[in-house]
Amino acid sequence: MKQLITQFRTFDHPSRLLMINQFGINVGFYMLMPYLAGYLAGPLGLAAWAVGLVLGVRNFSQQGMFLLGGTLADRFGYKPLIVAGCVLRTAGFALLAAVGSLPALVVASAATGFAGALFNPAVRAYLATNSGERRVEAFALFNAFYQGGILLGPLAGLALTALDFRLTCLVAAAVFAVLTVVQVRALPQQKARRATERTSVLAEWRAVGANRPFVLFGLAMIGSYVLSFQVYLALPLQARLITGSETASTALVTSLFVVSGAVAIAGQLKVTAWFTRRWGPVRSIVIGMALLSVAFVPLLLVPSRAAFGSVPAAAVVLLSAALLALGTIAVFPFEMDTVVRLSGNHLVATHYGFYNTVVGVGIMLGNLFTGTLFDLARQAGWPQLVWAGLTLIGGGCVLALYLLDRSGQLTAEPVPA
């Protein structure tokens, strides 16, 4: 923690503010979203299809609109999009507290999702542009704040939701309202670099899509997000299978997030510095992807509690969560730096938006694959299949990244047309 604070102080005011801003964004978001499905199905009494609709609209309005958000940030500057996203999420969360009909809930959910599409590419592009040659360090520190918000948010939300979920919504809205005021007053305006002021949006999108090394990198990195997302899907499902009660299951799932957050906060800066010295940016991504792949090997060896008991099975789940967190913190700073390098420092927010859209579609398909395989493997009596499948996905991405590295496509900065 001391090292984190010391390094935080070495960055200038805008970078520090963006890191704090991301911490607040994640606290506000994660105090509410983990408990939204329970609120919709419980107190509001919505059918399962309606709950899925509300959550699906939120996901699509964020993942599907990242490219638009990045394009707007490149055209109008990063600060306006960050502020607009915070305003929209304030309104969306406040609306969730006030309404109970399905149409209104869909509107509120769409607003909260689109808010993320507005500020996420802008925040990353602003930080990349502002930190210059210290991009890797900046994104390492950024991820520590990011994970800290994920750690604190659900704990705060658990306490508030025990009183009333609508109170959680209002507190989350208040968090984003404060962030809005802080960004308006304290974040300097910084416009993105543009090659020309008259380039059409479609021409910009075609230019990004024609950047072959960048597109191949984005496709290869889908596996990274599919694997790291399993702390929200496959590992909680496994936790429910190996525990004997709802209380124990909830405790184990909570422990997953605590372990992930603790690894990120305690290890991010040290891991990034060590990887930088030993392997450099591109090779570090390959090694980090390999770490994500082997995170499921312990579950291959201990796939259920039948042979070893509940305690060893629970320990293996936590070990896999720790390995996933380690692989994620190894990859993230170098991944964000590579996106900027492959963009040639041109239309950086648009590249981030395109990248997030690609991996978002990949996450959706990967989760569909994982959920389906999880059920089929359990019914067939072969629980190892899901973990073997995830390991193979990771192995394929390691190979793809290795080949891109060997061909030199991830090292040179392309010159924008």
GIRAZI-V874345 format. One record per helix or strand of 2 or more residues. SS is the DSSP state (a for helix, b for strand). FROM is the first residue (numbers start at 1). TO is the last residue. If there is no record, write none. Layout:
{{SS & FROM & TO} {SS & FROM & TO}}
//
This chain:
{{a & 2 & 9} {a & 13 & 30} {a & 33 & 41} {a & 48 & 63} {a & 66 & 76} {a & 78 & 98} {a & 102 & 161} {a & 165 & 186} {a & 201 & 209} {a & 212 & 220} {a & 222 & 231} {a & 234 & 242} {a & 246 & 278} {a & 281 & 294} {a & 297 & 301} {a & 310 & 343} {a & 348 & 380} {a & 384 & 406}}
//
